Amino acid sequence: MGQSNTLLALDVGEKRIGVALADSSVRIAIAYDTIEVDGTELQQIAKLIALESVDTVVVGYPRNQSGEATKQTDYAVAFADSLKEIAPHVEFQDESLTSVQAEERLKAQKKPYTKGDIDALAASLILQDYLELNYGRV
């Protein structure tokens, strides 16, 4: 299997960025937090990369229901480009329907939740998909 890598996933939005973390040896993505898009987001992500010794940043790649790129795709790609200065390695993972799945899961818990909770959980779903594709299922 090789060495263990720490992975950070980002569900990039124009107001908030959902954040999740995982260790490749454990292969379970954990919703971590959200970062407000306020001009300090790159510094906050850089701090998190250093704090958690992140090897790879996985950015959610949005598409429409036909699988085509959208305006949000362009935004996520531009954001990922800005990460190249601070992240050791940046990759994309399809994020189709992850926010919908996240909200359904949160609704099923029958507890109050915020849009930030949806974003963080969506980031963990993106990261879980990435882990399964690249490291196999748990």
MDTraj code that builds the backbone (N, CA, C; nanometers):
import mdtraj as md
import numpy as np

residues = "MET GLY GLN SER ASN THR LEU LEU ALA LEU ASP VAL GLY GLU LYS ARG ILE GLY VAL ALA LEU ALA ASP SER SER VAL ARG ILE ALA ILE ALA TYR ASP THR ILE GLU VAL ASP GLY THR GLU LEU GLN GLN ILE ALA LYS LEU ILE ALA LEU GLU SER VAL ASP THR VAL VAL VAL GLY TYR PRO ARG ASN GLN SER GLY GLU ALA THR LYS GLN THR ASP TYR ALA VAL ALA PHE ALA ASP SER LEU LYS GLU ILE ALA PRO HIS VAL GLU PHE GLN ASP GLU SER LEU THR SER VAL GLN ALA GLU GLU ARG LEU LYS ALA GLN LYS LYS PRO TYR THR LYS GLY ASP ILE ASP ALA LEU ALA ALA SER LEU ILE LEU GLN ASP TYR LEU GLU LEU ASN TYR GLY ARG VAL".split()
xyz = np.array([
    [0.0820, -0.1199, 0.0000],
    [0.0000, 0.0000, 0.0000],
    [0.0855, 0.1250, 0.0000],
    [0.2031, 0.1234, 0.0583],
    [0.2884, 0.2409, 0.0580],
    [0.2598, 0.3314, 0.1756],
    [0.3132, 0.4518, 0.1627],
    [0.3013, 0.5453, 0.2741],
    [0.1620, 0.6066, 0.2824],
    [0.1329, 0.6573, 0.3990],
    [0.0047, 0.7213, 0.4252],
    [0.0117, 0.8679, 0.3829],
    [-0.0948, 0.9170, 0.3226],
    [-0.1044, 1.0563, 0.2825],
    [-0.2207, 1.1228, 0.3545],
    [-0.2037, 1.2494, 0.3880],
    [-0.3128, 1.3275, 0.4436],
    [-0.3762, 1.4054, 0.3294],
    [-0.5067, 1.3935, 0.3193],
    [-0.5807, 1.4562, 0.2108],
    [-0.6776, 1.5591, 0.2667],
    [-0.6898, 1.6699, 0.1953],
    [-0.7815, 1.7773, 0.2309],
    [-0.8736, 1.7980, 0.1120],
    [-1.0039, 1.7957, 0.1347],
    [-1.0995, 1.8182, 0.0260],
    [-1.1687, 1.9520, 0.0462],
    [-1.1966, 2.0174, -0.0669],
    [-1.2636, 2.1467, -0.0644],
    [-1.3858, 2.1429, -0.1552],
    [-1.4996, 2.1789, -0.0994],
    [-1.6217, 2.1991, -0.1777],
    [-1.6318, 2.3501, -0.1945],
    [-1.5829, 2.3995, -0.3082],
    [-1.5638, 2.5424, -0.3292],
    [-1.6938, 2.6099, -0.3701],
    [-1.7317, 2.7084, -0.2903],
    [-1.8466, 2.7915, -0.3223],
    [-1.8050, 2.9368, -0.3200],
    [-1.8927, 3.0238, -0.3648],
    [-1.8595, 3.1658, -0.3691],
    [-1.8772, 3.2338, -0.2342],
    [-1.9513, 3.1714, -0.1418],
    [-1.9698, 3.2271, -0.0071],
    [-1.8924, 3.1494, 0.0981],
    [-1.8893, 3.0158, 0.0823],
    [-1.8260, 2.9262, 0.1793],
    [-1.7536, 2.8153, 0.1064],
    [-1.6539, 2.7599, 0.1747],
    [-1.5823, 2.6441, 0.1237],
    [-1.5950, 2.5345, 0.2281],
    [-1.6563, 2.4227, 0.1887],
    [-1.6637, 2.3079, 0.2780],
    [-1.5284, 2.2391, 0.2817],
    [-1.4894, 2.1914, 0.3998],
    [-1.3574, 2.1309, 0.4187],
    [-1.3735, 1.9935, 0.4831],
    [-1.2977, 1.8960, 0.4302],
    [-1.2942, 1.7618, 0.4886],
    [-1.1502, 1.7131, 0.4881],
    [-1.1204, 1.6199, 0.5775],
    [-0.9866, 1.5618, 0.5892],
    [-0.9945, 1.4103, 0.5897],
    [-0.8858, 1.3483, 0.5452],
    [-0.8755, 1.2022, 0.5530],
    [-0.7290, 1.1626, 0.5510],
    [-0.7031, 1.0458, 0.6066],
    [-0.5730, 0.9819, 0.5980],
    [-0.5900, 0.8660, 0.5010],
    [-0.5039, 0.8562, 0.4021],
    [-0.5206, 0.7533, 0.2995],
    [-0.5111, 0.6114, 0.3558],
    [-0.4440, 0.5938, 0.4689],
    [-0.4327, 0.4589, 0.5248],
    [-0.5640, 0.4153, 0.5911],
    [-0.6424, 0.5116, 0.6413],
    [-0.7701, 0.4816, 0.7054],
    [-0.8830, 0.4838, 0.6022],
    [-0.8724, 0.5741, 0.5049],
    [-0.9671, 0.5858, 0.3928],
    [-1.1093, 0.6194, 0.4366],
    [-1.1200, 0.7011, 0.5390],
    [-1.2516, 0.7505, 0.5802],
    [-1.2440, 0.9033, 0.5856],
    [-1.3256, 0.9682, 0.5047],
    [-1.3282, 1.1137, 0.5001],
    [-1.4134, 1.1669, 0.6150],
    [-1.3648, 1.2726, 0.6778],
    [-1.4331, 1.3341, 0.7910],
    [-1.4622, 1.4806, 0.7573],
    [-1.5889, 1.5191, 0.7696],
    [-1.6236, 1.6605, 0.7532],
    [-1.5491, 1.7387, 0.8603],
    [-1.4815, 1.8447, 0.8208],
    [-1.3963, 1.9191, 0.9135],
    [-1.4590, 2.0514, 0.9546],
    [-1.4901, 2.1374, 0.8584],
    [-1.5381, 2.2709, 0.8899],
    [-1.5750, 2.3413, 0.7604],
    [-1.6053, 2.4696, 0.7710],
    [-1.6201, 2.5537, 0.6524],
    [-1.5311, 2.6758, 0.6698],
    [-1.4950, 2.7331, 0.5570],
    [-1.4168, 2.8554, 0.5545],
    [-1.5004, 2.9585, 0.4789],
    [-1.5210, 3.0735, 0.5404],
    [-1.5951, 3.1805, 0.4735],
    [-1.5063, 3.2411, 0.3655],
    [-1.5656, 3.2710, 0.2503],
    [-1.4931, 3.3368, 0.1427],
    [-1.4978, 3.4868, 0.1723],
    [-1.3874, 3.5373, 0.2293],
    [-1.3830, 3.6774, 0.2739],
    [-1.2493, 3.7442, 0.2403],
    [-1.1716, 3.6799, 0.1538],
    [-1.0408, 3.7353, 0.1188],
    [-0.9266, 3.6719, 0.1954],
    [-0.9588, 3.5972, 0.3038],
    [-0.8539, 3.5303, 0.3816],
    [-0.8542, 3.3796, 0.3600],
    [-0.9392, 3.3315, 0.2670],
    [-0.9559, 3.1868, 0.2530],
    [-0.8265, 3.1152, 0.2152],
    [-0.7446, 3.1747, 0.1292],
    [-0.6193, 3.1068, 0.0915],
    [-0.5247, 3.0966, 0.2108],
    [-0.5177, 3.2012, 0.2927],
    [-0.4339, 3.1960, 0.4124],
    [-0.4848, 3.0898, 0.5094],
    [-0.6183, 3.0810, 0.5243],
    [-0.6747, 2.9806, 0.6145],
    [-0.6454, 2.8391, 0.5640],
    [-0.6559, 2.8195, 0.4340],
    [-0.6266, 2.6871, 0.3762],
    [-0.4784, 2.6560, 0.3906],
    [-0.3916, 2.7543, 0.3675],
    [-0.2464, 2.7339, 0.3829],
    [-0.2131, 2.6929, 0.5261],
    [-0.2796, 2.7564, 0.6229],
    [-0.2575, 2.7242, 0.7643],
    [-0.3009, 2.5801, 0.7934],
    [-0.4151, 2.5412, 0.7380],
    [-0.4668, 2.4058, 0.7572],
    [-0.3750, 2.3020, 0.6913],
    [-0.3243, 2.3331, 0.5722],
    [-0.2309, 2.2435, 0.5029],
    [-0.1074, 2.2202, 0.5897],
    [-0.0549, 2.3260, 0.6486],
    [0.0635, 2.3133, 0.7344],
    [0.0305, 2.2396, 0.8640],
    [-0.0801, 2.2772, 0.9273],
    [-0.1201, 2.2176, 1.0551],
    [-0.1427, 2.0671, 1.0444],
    [-0.2069, 2.0239, 0.9349],
    [-0.2420, 1.8828, 0.9180],
    [-0.1423, 1.8052, 0.8318],
    [-0.0343, 1.8710, 0.7888],
    [0.0667, 1.8088, 0.7010],
    [0.0005, 1.7444, 0.5788],
    [-0.0786, 1.8241, 0.5091],
    [-0.1554, 1.7768, 0.3938],
    [-0.0633, 1.7508, 0.2749],
    [-0.0815, 1.6344, 0.2113],
    [-0.0057, 1.5970, 0.0916],
    [-0.0801, 1.6331, -0.0361],
    [-0.2129, 1.6179, -0.0339],
    [-0.2943, 1.6394, -0.1533],
    [-0.4200, 1.7171, -0.1169],
    [-0.4520, 1.8167, -0.2003],
    [-0.5778, 1.8901, -0.1860],
    [-0.6673, 1.8455, -0.3009],
    [-0.7862, 1.7980, -0.2656],
    [-0.8848, 1.7511, -0.3636],
    [-0.9946, 1.8567, -0.3734],
    [-1.0120, 1.9101, -0.4930],
    [-1.1116, 2.0144, -0.5151],
    [-1.2297, 1.9535, -0.5897],
    [-1.3489, 1.9781, -0.5379],
    [-1.4694, 1.9297, -0.6047],
    [-1.4852, 1.9941, -0.7412],
    [-1.5181, 1.9119, -0.8406],
    [-1.5340, 1.9579, -0.9786],
    [-1.6823, 1.9548, -1.0136],
    [-1.7468, 2.0723, -1.0151],
    [-1.8908, 2.0754, -1.0419],
    [-1.9231, 2.0612, -1.1905],
    [-2.0350, 1.9963, -1.2182],
    [-2.0885, 1.9847, -1.3548],
    [-2.2397, 1.9935, -1.3463],
    [-2.3011, 2.0197, -1.4614],
    [-2.4471, 2.0183, -1.4633],
    [-2.4957, 1.8740, -1.4778],
    [-2.6277, 1.8545, -1.4825],
    [-2.6824, 1.7183, -1.4866],
    [-2.6463, 1.6444, -1.6152],
    [-2.6069, 1.7177, -1.7188],
    [-2.5638, 1.6539, -1.8441],
    [-2.4150, 1.6220, -1.8423],
    [-2.3486, 1.6565, -1.7322],
    [-2.2063, 1.6286, -1.7199],
    [-2.1167, 1.7355, -1.7808],
    [-2.1761, 1.8486, -1.8170],
    [-2.0992, 1.9552, -1.8804],
    [-2.0504, 2.0556, -1.7768],
    [-1.9417, 2.1255, -1.8122],
    [-1.8870, 2.2303, -1.7267],
    [-1.9860, 2.3470, -1.7196],
    [-1.9811, 2.4197, -1.6079],
    [-2.0703, 2.5335, -1.5848],
    [-1.9867, 2.6542, -1.5401],
    [-2.0554, 2.7633, -1.5117],
    [-1.9890, 2.8812, -1.4558],
    [-1.9227, 2.8454, -1.3224],
    [-1.9887, 2.7617, -1.2434],
    [-1.9321, 2.7190, -1.1148],
    [-1.8069, 2.6332, -1.1358],
    [-1.8035, 2.5562, -1.2438],
    [-1.6840, 2.4771, -1.2769],
    [-1.5666, 2.5717, -1.2988],
    [-1.5899, 2.6766, -1.3772],
    [-1.4844, 2.7750, -1.4039],
    [-1.4347, 2.8379, -1.2741],
    [-1.5274, 2.8681, -1.1840],
    [-1.4908, 2.9270, -1.0553],
    [-1.4030, 2.8299, -0.9748],
    [-1.4425, 2.7022, -0.9700],
    [-1.3671, 2.6015, -0.8938],
    [-1.2290, 2.5798, -0.9541],
    [-1.2199, 2.5783, -1.0868],
    [-1.0904, 2.5594, -1.1538],
    [-0.9988, 2.6782, -1.1259],
    [-1.0524, 2.7996, -1.1333],
    [-0.9726, 2.9188, -1.1037],
    [-0.9254, 2.9164, -0.9581],
    [-1.0134, 2.8733, -0.8678],
    [-0.9756, 2.8645, -0.7265],
    [-0.8651, 2.7606, -0.7089],
    [-0.8784, 2.6462, -0.7736],
    [-0.7758, 2.5414, -0.7645],
    [-0.6413, 2.5931, -0.8167],
    [-0.6446, 2.6725, -0.9224],
    [-0.5204, 2.7312, -0.9746],
    [-0.4531, 2.8182, -0.8690],
    [-0.5328, 2.8915, -0.7911],
    [-0.4756, 2.9778, -0.6873],
    [-0.4156, 2.8961, -0.5728],
    [-0.4573, 2.7704, -0.5587],
    [-0.4032, 2.6837, -0.4529],
    [-0.2641, 2.6312, -0.4858],
    [-0.2263, 2.6340, -0.6124],
    [-0.0985, 2.5742, -0.6537],
    [0.0214, 2.6381, -0.5854],
    [0.0058, 2.7619, -0.5372],
    [0.1144, 2.8300, -0.4648],
    [0.1305, 2.7752, -0.3225],
    [0.0236, 2.7201, -0.2660],
    [0.0275, 2.6813, -0.1240],
    [0.0102, 2.5312, -0.1015],
    [-0.0384, 2.4589, -0.2020],
    [-0.0670, 2.3160, -0.1842],
    [0.0398, 2.2324, -0.2547],
    [0.0842, 2.1239, -0.1900],
    [0.1847, 2.0385, -0.2528],
    [0.1333, 1.9717, -0.3809],
    [0.0051, 1.9348, -0.3817],
    [-0.0520, 1.8629, -0.4960],
    [-0.2027, 1.8895, -0.4972],
    [-0.2569, 1.9294, -0.6126],
    [-0.3992, 1.9593, -0.6244],
    [-0.4603, 1.8675, -0.7297],
    [-0.5723, 1.8050, -0.6947],
    [-0.6446, 1.7184, -0.7879],
    [-0.7924, 1.7534, -0.7831],
    [-0.8647, 1.7135, -0.8886],
    [-1.0090, 1.7342, -0.8940],
    [-1.0818, 1.6028, -0.8730],
    [-1.2022, 1.6134, -0.8166],
    [-1.2910, 1.4989, -0.8017],
    [-1.4317, 1.5460, -0.8344],
    [-1.5001, 1.4711, -0.9187],
    [-1.6379, 1.5042, -0.9535],
    [-1.7197, 1.5206, -0.8263],
    [-1.7984, 1.6279, -0.8211],
    [-1.8804, 1.6521, -0.7020],
    [-2.0288, 1.6428, -0.7322],
    [-2.0644, 1.5774, -0.8400],
    [-2.2048, 1.5692, -0.8803],
    [-2.2939, 1.5213, -0.7659],
    [-2.3925, 1.6016, -0.7342],
    [-2.4977, 1.5720, -0.6360],
    [-2.4494, 1.5571, -0.4920],
    [-2.3236, 1.5916, -0.4621],
    [-2.2773, 1.5734, -0.3239],
    [-2.3504, 1.6650, -0.2266],
    [-2.3823, 1.7877, -0.2679],
    [-2.4553, 1.8772, -0.1778],
    [-2.5968, 1.8259, -0.1533],
    [-2.6590, 1.7699, -0.2561],
    [-2.7925, 1.7114, -0.2420],
    [-2.7866, 1.5923, -0.1458],
    [-2.6877, 1.5044, -0.1651],
    [-2.6713, 1.3885, -0.0761],
    [-2.6450, 1.4337, 0.0669],
    [-2.5620, 1.5348, 0.0824],
    [-2.5286, 1.5839, 0.2161],
    [-2.6537, 1.6358, 0.2866],
    [-2.7338, 1.7150, 0.2151],
    [-2.8550, 1.7687, 0.2769],
    [-2.9533, 1.6579, 0.3121],
    [-2.9659, 1.5573, 0.2257],
    [-3.0546, 1.4443, 0.2560],
    [-3.0096, 1.3715, 0.3817],
    [-2.8790, 1.3511, 0.3958],
    [-2.8271, 1.2842, 0.5152],
    [-2.8536, 1.3655, 0.6410],
    [-2.8336, 1.4966, 0.6310],
    [-2.8572, 1.5826, 0.7471],
    [-3.0057, 1.5873, 0.7833],
    [-3.0927, 1.5936, 0.6838],
    [-3.2376, 1.5918, 0.7098],
    [-3.2772, 1.4630, 0.7800],
    [-3.2178, 1.3523, 0.7376],
    [-3.2509, 1.2209, 0.7948],
    [-3.2153, 1.2131, 0.9437],
    [-3.1195, 1.2945, 0.9868],
    [-3.0816, 1.2941, 1.1292],
    [-3.1836, 1.3668, 1.2162],
    [-3.2751, 1.4396, 1.1512],
    [-3.3832, 1.5109, 1.2207],
    [-3.3311, 1.6046, 1.3300],
    [-3.2184, 1.6714, 1.2994],
    [-3.1618, 1.7723, 1.3882],
    [-3.1409, 1.8993, 1.3055],
    [-3.1353, 2.0143, 1.3708],
    [-3.1087, 2.1376, 1.2961],
    [-2.9696, 2.1325, 1.2314],
    [-2.9573, 2.1944, 1.1165],
    [-2.8280, 2.2034, 1.0484],
    [-2.8221, 2.3336, 0.9703],
    [-2.7009, 2.3722, 0.9330],
    [-2.6798, 2.4977, 0.8605],
    [-2.6296, 2.4671, 0.7188],
    [-2.6252, 2.5714, 0.6360],
    [-2.5670, 2.5562, 0.5021],
    [-2.4201, 2.5170, 0.5129],
    [-2.3531, 2.5657, 0.6159],
    [-2.2142, 2.5281, 0.6400],
    [-2.2003, 2.3793, 0.6678],
    [-2.2955, 2.3225, 0.7423],
    [-2.2942, 2.1777, 0.7688],
    [-2.3057, 2.1001, 0.6372],
    [-2.3919, 2.1492, 0.5479],
    [-2.4083, 2.0842, 0.4169],
    [-2.2767, 2.0900, 0.3401],
    [-2.2115, 2.2065, 0.3399],
    [-2.0867, 2.2232, 0.2646],
    [-1.9754, 2.1326, 0.3181],
    [-1.9626, 2.1247, 0.4496],
    [-1.8583, 2.0402, 0.5085],
    [-1.8853, 1.8928, 0.4797],
    [-2.0117, 1.8516, 0.4927],
    [-2.0461, 1.7123, 0.4634],
    [-2.0275, 1.6826, 0.3147],
    [-2.0629, 1.7773, 0.2276],
    [-2.0410, 1.7588, 0.0832],
    [-1.8920, 1.7405, 0.0547],
    [-1.8059, 1.8168, 0.1224],
    [-1.6612, 1.8009, 0.1050],
    [-1.6173, 1.6604, 0.1454],
    [-1.6767, 1.6074, 0.2520],
    [-1.6391, 1.4714, 0.2951],
    [-1.6859, 1.3666, 0.1940],
    [-1.8002, 1.3908, 0.1297],
    [-1.8479, 1.2980, 0.0265],
    [-1.7568, 1.3022, -0.0970],
    [-1.7134, 1.4220, -0.1343],
    [-1.6180, 1.4368, -0.2453],
    [-1.4909, 1.3596, -0.2119],
    [-1.4417, 1.3773, -0.0905],
    [-1.3172, 1.3120, -0.0497],
    [-1.3344, 1.1607, -0.0396],
    [-1.4489, 1.1159, 0.0086],
    [-1.4733, 0.9709, 0.0163],
    [-1.4724, 0.9093, -0.1230],
    [-1.5361, 0.9767, -0.2191],
    [-1.5337, 0.9287, -0.3579],
    [-1.3903, 0.9226, -0.4110],
    [-1.3127, 1.0250, -0.3814],
    [-1.1729, 1.0290, -0.4261],
    [-1.0937, 0.9136, -0.3648],
    [-1.1127, 0.8926, -0.2351],
    [-1.0418, 0.7833, -0.1665],
    [-1.0760, 0.6482, -0.2283],
    [-1.2046, 0.6248, -0.2529],
    [-1.2466, 0.4959, -0.3090],
    [-1.1925, 0.4749, -0.4498],
    [-1.1879, 0.5808, -0.5277],
    [-1.1345, 0.5696, -0.6638],
    [-0.9833, 0.5477, -0.6664],
    [-0.9131, 0.6122, -0.5741],
    [-0.7668, 0.6107, -0.5784],
    [-0.6992, 0.5168, -0.4789],
    [-0.7704, 0.4776, -0.3739],
    [-0.7104, 0.3931, -0.2709],
    [-0.7905, 0.2671, -0.2440],
    [-0.9047, 0.2524, -0.3081],
    [-0.9911, 0.1368, -0.2855],
    [-1.0872, 0.1609, -0.1713],
    [-1.1872, 0.0753, -0.1621],
    [-1.2876, 0.0867, -0.0538],
    [-1.2291, 0.0402, 0.0773],
    [-1.2902, 0.0890, 0.1857],
    [-1.2474, 0.0506, 0.3205],
    [-1.2780, -0.0957, 0.3441],
])
top = md.Topology()
chain = top.add_chain()
for i, resn in enumerate(residues, 1):
    res = top.add_residue(resn, chain, resSeq=i)
    for name in ("N", "CA", "C"):
        top.add_atom(name, md.element.get_by_symbol(name[0]), res)
traj = md.Trajectory(xyz[None], top)
